[in-house]
Amino acid sequence: MNSGFFQLQELAVPLVIAGLIVLFSALTFGVWSQRIRRARQAVQALHQDLTQATGSGHDALRHARLQTEDEALRFLLRETEAGLIDLPHTRADAEPSVQSSSFRPHAEVWTVQSVMGTRMNLALFETMPNLLIGFGLMCTFVFLAIALQQAGVALNAIDASTRQQDQALQSLIATAGGKFITSIAGLLCSLIWNWRAKVSLEKLQAALDGLCHTLRARIPDNAAEASM
């Protein structure tokens, strides 16, 4: 009974740190994933506005800029409009007209980095799984170093009996495995973070791909070739 209580007492700090790792990763990912979700919803609303807009490419972009309340998307709309050029367009069954074209490919303007740049540190979001693993491993090595140092002191004590030395060695072996709980917590949180982050970012990328497809249909991004 006393041995089990001692082992549990030895593992109290690693268990608390493992719990803090799980809590921190859950709260942080929840906040950042909510920002990604809001950005995706804003992109989808913008996509719908552009689909319903009428008139020229300039008119469609101005209409979408007035409809959206997202500053990052307004900036990207201004960037898109700044790269437009009006070129003569002739159809076989219609009068000559003017069509707006873009010098820059829409996929280069409308990226996950550009949409999320003002909302969160995307590089830190993608690096966080490595940080969780690294912190868990660091705590494990710190606990093991402390346990080895304490066991070494007990084994090398001049007045320590053979029984006391055996007890110190048994205690080290019994609690050594529990020291890895922080590494396990960091690894588990890293795997879940990677999985959910990929899903969230892929959904945002899919929304941006749909938006770029609509922009390309309304405003071709081949101005360089068309102007030749």
N, C-alpha and C positions, 0 to 999 in steps of 0.2 A: 504493500500500500504506500509506504513512504517512498519506495523507489519510483513508483508510478507518478506520485505527486511531484517528486523532484524532477523527473523527466518533463512533465507538463510545465513546471515552472521554468525549466531551461528553454522550452520552446515558446514561451509566452511572447517574447519580443519578436522572433521570426513570424509568429502567427499574426501579431498586430501589424507588422510591416507588410506582410502579404495581403492582409485585409485592406490596408491603406492603398496598396498598388491597385487592387481590384476596384476600390471605390473611386480613386482618382481617375483611372482609365475610363470607367463607366460615365462619370460626370463630365469629363472633358470631351469624350467622344459624343455624348448626348448633345452638348452645346454646339460643337462644330458640325455635327451631322444635321442639326436643325438649321444652321445657316446654309448648308448645301441644299437642303430641301426647299428652303425659301427661294434660293437662287434658281432652282429648277422650276419652281412654280412661276416665278417672274418671267423666265425665258419662255415657258409654255404660253403664258398670257400674251407676251409680245408676239409670239408666233401666230396666235389667233388674230391679234390686231393687224398684223401685216397681211394675213390671208384675206381679211375682210376689207382692207383698204383699197380704194380705187384711185385712178389717176396715174400719173407718171411715177417713176422711181423716187424722185425727190418728194413728191406729195405723199407717197406711202411712208417714207422714212420720217417726214415731219409729223404725219398723223400718229405714227407709232411713238415718236418721242413725246408728243403731248399726252398720250394715253398712259404711258408707263410712269411710275413714280420712283423707279429704281435709278439711282444716280449712275451706277456703273453701266447699266444698259443704255442710259441716255448718252453717256460718253462714247460708248461703242457705236451707237447710231450716228453721232456726229462724226466719228472717225470714218464710218462707212460712207456717209454723205460727202465728206471732204475728198474722198478718193474717186468720186464719180466724174464722168465726162459724158457730154451729150454728143452722140454720133448720128449721122444720117442713116436711116434704116428704110430700105425699100422692099416691099413685098410684091409678089407677082400680080396679086389681085387688088392692090390698094395704092393709094397715093404715097409718095415719099413722105416719111415722117422722121422724127428724131427719137432716138432711144438712149436711155441712160445706161452706161456700162461702168464697171469698176476696174481700176487698175490693179487693186490688190485682191487676191482670192479671199472670199468671205471666210473660209476656214482658217485663214491666218489671223483674222481680226477677232472672230468669235471663238475663242478658246476657253478651256476651263480655267487657265491661269488668269486670263484677262477678266473673266466674269467674277472669279472669287478673290482677285487680288486685293480689293478694298475691304473684303469681309473678314478674312482670316489669313493666317500665315500658312499657305498651302504646303510649302516645303516642310515646315515643322509638322504639319498634319500627316504627311506621308512618311516622315522620319520617326514619328513617335513609337511605332512598334520596335524599332531598334533601340530606342532609349529605354523602353520598358524592360526589354531583355537585359540590356546592360546594367540597369539599376538593380534588377533582381540578382544577377550574377555577382555584382559588387557586394551586395549585402550578404550573400552566401559565403563569399571568400572572407569577408570581415568576421563573420560569426565563426567560421572554421579556424581562422587564425587565432581568435581569442580562445576558442576551446582547446586548440593545440598548445597554446602558451600556458593555459591553466593546467592542462594535463602534464605538460613538461615540468612545471614547477612542482606538482604533486609527486611525480615519479623521481625527481632529483632531490627531494627534501631529505636532509640527513636523518631526521628523527622519524621518518615515515616507515611504518612497518610494511612487510610484504603484502599483508591484507589490504592496507590502505592504498598501496600502489595498484593492486589488482582492482580495487573498487574505482580508482580514478580512471584506469584504462577501460573498464567496463562502462563507466558513465560516458566516456568520450565516444565509444562505439555505439552506445544506445541512443545518444542524442545527435550523432553526426548526420544521420539520414534526415532528421528533421530540419537541419540547417538549409537544406535544398528547397524548402517550401517557398522561399521568396523567389528562387529561380523558376520554380514551376508556375507560380502566380504570374511572374513577368512573361514567361513563354506563353501561357494560356491567354493572357490579355493581348499579347502581341498577335497571336493567331486570329483571335476574334476581331481585333482592330483591323488587321489586314483584310480579312474577309468582308466585313461590313463597309470598310472604306472603298474597296474596289467596287462593291455594288452601288454605293452612293454616287461615286464619281462616274461610273458607267452610265447610270441613269441621267446624270447631268449632261454627259457627252452625247447621249442619244437625243436629248432635247435640243442641244446645240446643232447636231447634224440635221435634224428636221428643220430648224430655223434657217440654216445655211442653204438647204435645198429650196425652201420658199424664196429666200433672197436671190438665189441663182436663177430661179424661174422669172422673178420680177425684174431683177437687175443682173444681167450676165456679167461675170467677172473676167471677161476676155477683152478688156478695152485695149490692151497692148497689141493683141493680134488684129482686132477690128480696125484700129487706127492705121495700120499699115496698108 
